[in-house]
């Protein structure tokens, strides 16, 4: 797994600056939340077996503190 920096973008408001990018895998790897995984097991519907995972850095402009996290988008 590695960040796809060529697809990164930034957003900003008065309080925060955010850098966000996709996380890519070297093969067929996907992150699924528990609810979607359970729905996939029950239904075998492929729409519950797909995701887009993003790496997010949020910096507080006033303090300079940066938080890191991830967001998982389910299709």
VMD Tcl script that draws the C-alpha trace (Angstrom):
set ca {
  {0.00 0.00 0.00}
  {1.28 3.45 -0.86}
  {-0.09 6.95 -1.34}
  {-0.79 8.03 -4.93}
  {0.70 11.51 -4.56}
  {0.07 12.38 -8.22}
  {-3.66 12.35 -7.35}
  {-3.30 14.41 -4.17}
  {-5.14 17.66 -3.64}
  {-5.46 20.29 -0.92}
  {-8.36 22.09 0.67}
  {-8.25 24.99 3.08}
  {-10.48 27.11 5.26}
  {-9.77 29.63 8.02}
  {-8.81 26.97 10.57}
  {-7.40 23.98 8.65}
  {-5.35 22.99 5.63}
  {-6.07 19.45 4.39}
  {-4.02 17.27 2.04}
  {-5.84 14.22 0.73}
  {-4.73 11.41 -1.60}
  {-5.74 7.91 -2.63}
  {-4.00 4.87 -1.18}
  {-3.08 2.39 -3.90}
  {-2.18 -1.28 -3.58}
  {0.14 -3.50 -5.60}
  {-2.60 -6.01 -6.28}
  {-6.23 -6.61 -5.41}
  {-6.49 -5.29 -1.86}
  {-9.48 -3.37 -0.55}
  {-10.48 -2.04 2.83}
  {-14.09 -2.63 3.79}
  {-15.89 -1.59 6.92}
  {-17.55 -4.34 8.93}
  {-21.08 -3.49 7.83}
  {-20.21 -3.65 4.12}
  {-18.30 -6.89 4.57}
  {-21.29 -8.48 6.29}
  {-23.62 -7.25 3.53}
  {-21.27 -8.68 0.90}
  {-21.16 -12.06 2.64}
  {-24.97 -12.14 2.86}
  {-25.80 -10.89 -0.64}
  {-22.65 -11.58 -2.72}
  {-23.40 -8.20 -4.31}
  {-20.09 -6.81 -5.63}
  {-21.07 -3.22 -4.83}
  {-20.44 -4.04 -1.16}
  {-16.97 -5.39 -1.99}
  {-15.47 -2.17 -3.41}
  {-13.93 0.83 -1.72}
  {-11.75 3.85 -2.28}
  {-9.39 4.54 0.60}
  {-7.88 7.98 1.06}
  {-5.06 9.20 3.27}
  {-5.79 12.56 4.89}
  {-3.51 15.03 6.68}
  {-5.24 17.93 8.46}
  {-3.11 20.77 9.80}
  {-4.42 23.36 12.24}
  {-3.17 26.67 10.85}
  {-3.00 28.32 14.26}
  {-1.15 25.60 16.18}
  {0.67 23.85 13.33}
  {-0.54 20.49 14.69}
  {-1.11 17.86 12.01}
  {-3.50 14.94 12.39}
  {-3.40 11.92 10.08}
  {-6.27 9.62 9.26}
  {-7.99 7.71 6.55}
  {-11.40 7.81 5.00}
  {-12.98 4.86 3.34}
  {-15.57 5.49 0.65}
  {-17.84 2.63 -0.24}
  {-19.43 2.52 -3.69}
}
mol new
graphics top color blue
foreach p $ca { graphics top sphere $p radius 0.5 }
foreach p [lrange $ca 0 end-1] q [lrange $ca 1 end] { graphics top cylinder $p $q radius 0.2 }
display resetview
